[in-house]
Amino acid sequence: MISIVGSLESRGVELESLHESINTNTSSGKLYFHMFGALAEFERNIISERTKAGLDAARARGRLGGRPKGLSKAKRKHAVDLYNAKEKSIKEICELMNISKPTLYKYVEEFNFQN
């Protein structure tokens, strides 16, 4: 927002917020605008730090987060084995395992990466 206002000011355009009564045409208006911008950035950084700390604490307790896998590890391996055997089509494997093509390819990549 500050860079947008700076770009506007370089073209001779001033910002006036009617709701907050901020006018960047005045010195006090510019001060308020930059103070609010700095406070918003500070708040955003604090939220980011707290979120990261919470995720790190959860990982330390063994929680991984994210959406759970649709299939168990054994069923994922079975799907990959069917894929590698080349006896069934991709569509047949997906219908049999009740998964989408992108999911099958993720499982194939996951198991190929592990080996």
RABELHU-V956993 format. One record per residue. N is the residue number from 1. SS is DSSP state (H for helix, E for strand, - for the rest). PSI is psi in whole degrees, -180 to 180 (none if undefined). OMEGA is omega in whole degrees, 0 to 359 (none if undefined). Layout:
BEGIN
N_SS_PSI_OMEGA ; N_SS_PSI_OMEGA
END
This chain:
BEGIN
1_-_-41_182 ; 2_H_-40_179 ; 3_H_-36_178 ; 4_H_-45_180 ; 5_H_-39_177 ; 6_H_-42_178 ; 7_H_-41_178 ; 8_H_-42_180 ; 9_H_-35_179 ; 10_H_-21_177 ; 11_-_8_177 ; 12_-_15_181 ; 13_-_133_178 ; 14_-_149_180 ; 15_-_133_175 ; 16_E_116_178 ; 17_E_116_182 ; 18_-_-35_184 ; 19_-_-44_182 ; 20_-_-3_182 ; 21_-_47_177 ; 22_E_129_178 ; 23_E_115_182 ; 24_-_5_175 ; 25_-_-18_180 ; 26_-_158_179 ; 27_H_-44_180 ; 28_H_-35_177 ; 29_H_-42_177 ; 30_H_-41_179 ; 31_H_-49_180 ; 32_H_-43_181 ; 33_H_-47_181 ; 34_H_-32_176 ; 35_H_-45_179 ; 36_H_-39_177 ; 37_H_-44_179 ; 38_H_-41_178 ; 39_H_-40_179 ; 40_H_-42_178 ; 41_H_-42_177 ; 42_H_-47_180 ; 43_H_-42_179 ; 44_H_-42_179 ; 45_H_-39_178 ; 46_H_-44_179 ; 47_H_-43_179 ; 48_H_-44_179 ; 49_H_-42_180 ; 50_H_-40_178 ; 51_H_-46_179 ; 52_H_-43_179 ; 53_H_-41_178 ; 54_H_-42_178 ; 55_H_-41_178 ; 56_H_-42_179 ; 57_H_-41_179 ; 58_H_-42_178 ; 59_H_-38_179 ; 60_H_-28_178 ; 61_-_2_178 ; 62_-_6_178 ; 63_-_128_182 ; 64_-_-31_181 ; 65_-_-180_181 ; 66_-_173_180 ; 67_-_137_179 ; 68_-_152_178 ; 69_-_147_180 ; 70_-_-28_182 ; 71_-_153_175 ; 72_-_167_181 ; 73_H_-39_180 ; 74_H_-42_180 ; 75_H_-35_176 ; 76_H_-42_179 ; 77_H_-39_178 ; 78_H_-43_178 ; 79_H_-42_179 ; 80_H_-39_177 ; 81_H_-41_176 ; 82_H_-41_179 ; 83_H_-47_182 ; 84_H_-28_180 ; 85_H_-22_178 ; 86_-_24_179 ; 87_-_-25_179 ; 88_-_153_178 ; 89_-_164_178 ; 90_H_-44_181 ; 91_H_-43_180 ; 92_H_-43_179 ; 93_H_-44_181 ; 94_H_-41_178 ; 95_H_-41_180 ; 96_H_-43_183 ; 97_H_-7_181 ; 98_-_49_177 ; 99_-_166_178 ; 100_-_167_178 ; 101_H_-47_179 ; 102_H_-35_179 ; 103_H_-42_178 ; 104_H_-45_181 ; 105_H_-34_176 ; 106_H_-42_179 ; 107_H_-41_178 ; 108_H_-45_179 ; 109_H_-42_180 ; 110_H_-47_183 ; 111_H_-32_176 ; 112_H_-32_178 ; 113_H_-36_182 ; 114_H_-29_183 ; 115_-_none_none
END
